[in-house]
């Protein structure tokens, strides 16, 4: 896997994106928003998988600093999300960097765990994306979309129904939010599936709420590629 380094910034914070390009003419450009642990090989692999589907894909940088361990990522993620405007500004900086690296291409965003929430935040913000896809992402937000701030991007959520970080009450609140904001949403829920179901390393992290599920991983990726084919027809 060969990724191109993209240096960008949010304010005075230097950030690093990692870009995969398709072999032929690109169909579009997709921002990949990583887990709370930020860039790793698994996120780079997702960018390459999108490149194999014909897209320019860039893994964004949440923090602009190394993450020493999975446990160390939690305070970093919580600090970034504390202020909604700051959080969304960091996400838009990544989207702007992708747009600069792939000029003229139609943009989308996908994300995993915290990155899934981040993709939805871009849609709530009205960022210039046509699709936002969340894989085992948090559905709560500090600033819900409304009829006055409608969601224009297509929405795909792939969710493990046994994810304790996203209980059914949060799911129902999300559906109500999307309906109120006029969202065009697809919601896929997988019975008995935990948080982190796309990551084969989930069990190794030693957290009860995490668990890999090969079927949900496979089916959720097929859901994404099918919707991309529809949006980028």
ChimeraX attribute file (.defattr): number of C-alpha atoms within 10 A of each C-alpha:
attribute: neighborCount
match mode: 1-to-1
recipient: residues
	/A:1	8
	/A:2	11
	/A:3	17
	/A:4	11
	/A:5	13
	/A:6	18
	/A:7	13
	/A:8	19
	/A:9	17
	/A:10	17
	/A:11	9
	/A:12	6
	/A:13	11
	/A:14	13
	/A:15	20
	/A:16	21
	/A:17	24
	/A:18	21
	/A:19	25
	/A:20	26
	/A:21	22
	/A:22	17
	/A:23	12
	/A:24	10
	/A:25	10
	/A:26	17
	/A:27	19
	/A:28	19
	/A:29	28
	/A:30	30
	/A:31	28
	/A:32	33
	/A:33	31
	/A:34	26
	/A:35	25
	/A:36	23
	/A:37	22
	/A:38	23
	/A:39	22
	/A:40	11
	/A:41	9
	/A:42	15
	/A:43	22
	/A:44	21
	/A:45	16
	/A:46	20
	/A:47	27
	/A:48	24
	/A:49	16
	/A:50	20
	/A:51	24
	/A:52	16
	/A:53	16
	/A:54	18
	/A:55	25
	/A:56	28
	/A:57	34
	/A:58	36
	/A:59	33
	/A:60	31
	/A:61	24
	/A:62	28
	/A:63	22
	/A:64	16
	/A:65	13
	/A:66	11
	/A:67	16
	/A:68	9
	/A:69	9
	/A:70	11
	/A:71	12
	/A:72	13
	/A:73	17
	/A:74	14
	/A:75	11
	/A:76	17
	/A:77	18
	/A:78	12
	/A:79	11
	/A:80	16
	/A:81	18
	/A:82	11
	/A:83	12
	/A:84	14
	/A:85	13
	/A:86	13
	/A:87	18
	/A:88	20
	/A:89	16
	/A:90	23
	/A:91	23
	/A:92	20
	/A:93	19
	/A:94	28
	/A:95	27
	/A:96	18
	/A:97	21
	/A:98	27
	/A:99	20
	/A:100	12
	/A:101	16
	/A:102	21
	/A:103	13
	/A:104	10
	/A:105	17
	/A:106	17
	/A:107	25
	/A:108	26
	/A:109	30
	/A:110	27
	/A:111	27
	/A:112	27
	/A:113	24
	/A:114	24
	/A:115	28
	/A:116	28
	/A:117	26
	/A:118	33
	/A:119	31
	/A:120	28
	/A:121	25
	/A:122	24
	/A:123	26
	/A:124	24
	/A:125	20
	/A:126	16
	/A:127	21
	/A:128	18
	/A:129	20
	/A:130	19
	/A:131	27
	/A:132	29
	/A:133	33
	/A:134	28
	/A:135	30
	/A:136	30
	/A:137	27
	/A:138	24
	/A:139	24
	/A:140	16
	/A:141	15
	/A:142	11
	/A:143	11
	/A:144	17
	/A:145	23
	/A:146	17
	/A:147	13
	/A:148	9
	/A:149	14
	/A:150	20
	/A:151	26
	/A:152	20
	/A:153	23
	/A:154	19
	/A:155	23
	/A:156	23
	/A:157	25
	/A:158	25
	/A:159	28
	/A:160	26
	/A:161	19
	/A:162	19
	/A:163	24
	/A:164	13
	/A:165	17
	/A:166	19
	/A:167	14
	/A:168	13
	/A:169	9
	/A:170	14
	/A:171	18
	/A:172	12
	/A:173	14
	/A:174	18
	/A:175	17
	/A:176	14
	/A:177	19
	/A:178	21
	/A:179	17
	/A:180	17
	/A:181	19
	/A:182	17
	/A:183	22
	/A:184	14
	/A:185	18
	/A:186	14
	/A:187	14
	/A:188	17
	/A:189	16
	/A:190	19
	/A:191	12
	/A:192	10
	/A:193	21
	/A:194	25
	/A:195	28
	/A:196	25
	/A:197	29
	/A:198	23
	/A:199	17
	/A:200	14
	/A:201	14
	/A:202	19
	/A:203	15
	/A:204	10
	/A:205	11
	/A:206	10
	/A:207	10
	/A:208	12
	/A:209	15
	/A:210	22
	/A:211	24
	/A:212	19
	/A:213	20
	/A:214	13
	/A:215	13
	/A:216	22
	/A:217	18
	/A:218	12
	/A:219	13
	/A:220	24
	/A:221	17
	/A:222	12
	/A:223	17
	/A:224	20
	/A:225	13
	/A:226	12
	/A:227	18
	/A:228	19
	/A:229	11
	/A:230	9
	/A:231	12
	/A:232	12
	/A:233	7
